[in-house]
């Protein structure tokens, strides 16, 4: 398990949340069927990696990424989570 990370299964649908102290969190939530909502602190590398995921879309109202819930997406998110803060 990553230090500073928490895995949560709740009615709110939060699947993963990672932060360190006062640093912003990367959060993955259940979305519409077959989709995941992803919130991450802005970084050019993080955004570039999200944009490499086929089927990504940015929701400006929610300020979240909507991604397909697939093994490939989960593998890409695992790589983003492993990026240094």
C-alpha positions as CSV (number, residue, x, y, z in Angstrom):
1,X,0.0,0.0,0.0
2,X,1.2,3.5,-0.8
3,X,2.0,5.7,2.2
4,X,-0.6,8.5,2.4
5,X,-3.0,6.6,0.2
6,X,-6.4,5.3,1.2
7,X,-8.7,2.9,-0.5
8,X,-12.3,3.5,0.2
9,X,-15.5,1.7,-0.8
10,X,-18.5,3.7,0.1
11,X,-21.9,4.8,-1.1
12,X,-20.2,8.0,-2.4
13,X,-18.3,5.8,-4.8
14,X,-14.8,6.9,-3.9
15,X,-12.5,4.1,-5.0
16,X,-9.0,5.6,-4.3
17,X,-7.7,8.8,-2.8
18,X,-4.0,9.8,-2.4
19,X,-2.5,12.8,-0.8
20,X,0.4,13.8,1.4
21,X,-0.1,16.2,4.3
22,X,-1.6,19.4,2.8
23,X,-0.9,18.4,-0.8
24,X,-3.9,18.0,-3.1
25,X,-5.3,14.5,-3.6
26,X,-5.7,12.3,-6.6
27,X,-9.1,10.8,-6.3
28,X,-10.9,8.1,-8.4
29,X,-14.7,7.8,-8.1
30,X,-17.3,5.6,-9.6
31,X,-19.0,7.4,-12.6
32,X,-21.8,6.5,-14.9
33,X,-21.8,2.8,-15.9
34,X,-18.4,1.8,-17.3
35,X,-16.8,5.1,-16.4
36,X,-14.6,6.6,-13.7
37,X,-14.4,10.2,-12.4
38,X,-10.8,11.3,-11.8
39,X,-9.6,14.4,-9.9
40,X,-5.9,15.1,-9.8
41,X,-3.8,18.1,-8.9
42,X,-2.7,20.0,-12.0
43,X,0.7,19.0,-13.4
44,X,1.6,19.1,-17.1
45,X,2.9,15.5,-16.8
46,X,-0.3,14.2,-15.1
47,X,-2.6,15.9,-17.6
48,X,-0.5,14.6,-20.6
49,X,-0.8,11.1,-19.2
50,X,-4.6,11.4,-18.7
51,X,-4.9,12.6,-22.3
52,X,-3.1,9.5,-23.5
53,X,-6.0,7.4,-22.2
54,X,-8.4,6.6,-25.1
55,X,-11.9,7.9,-24.4
56,X,-10.9,10.6,-21.9
57,X,-13.0,13.7,-21.5
58,X,-12.7,16.8,-19.3
59,X,-15.8,18.0,-17.5
60,X,-15.3,21.7,-16.8
61,X,-18.4,21.9,-14.5
62,X,-17.1,19.1,-12.2
63,X,-13.5,19.9,-12.9
64,X,-12.9,16.2,-13.3
65,X,-11.8,13.8,-16.0
66,X,-14.2,11.1,-17.1
67,X,-12.5,7.9,-18.2
68,X,-13.6,4.5,-19.3
69,X,-13.4,1.9,-16.6
70,X,-11.1,-0.7,-18.2
71,X,-8.0,-2.6,-17.4
72,X,-6.0,-0.3,-19.6
73,X,-7.3,2.8,-17.8
74,X,-6.6,1.3,-14.4
75,X,-3.1,0.4,-15.5
76,X,-2.5,4.0,-16.7
77,X,-3.9,5.4,-13.5
78,X,-1.6,3.2,-11.4
79,X,1.3,4.7,-13.3
80,X,0.1,8.2,-12.7
81,X,-0.4,7.5,-9.0
82,X,3.2,6.3,-8.8
83,X,4.5,9.7,-10.2
84,X,6.5,11.6,-7.6
85,X,4.6,14.6,-6.1
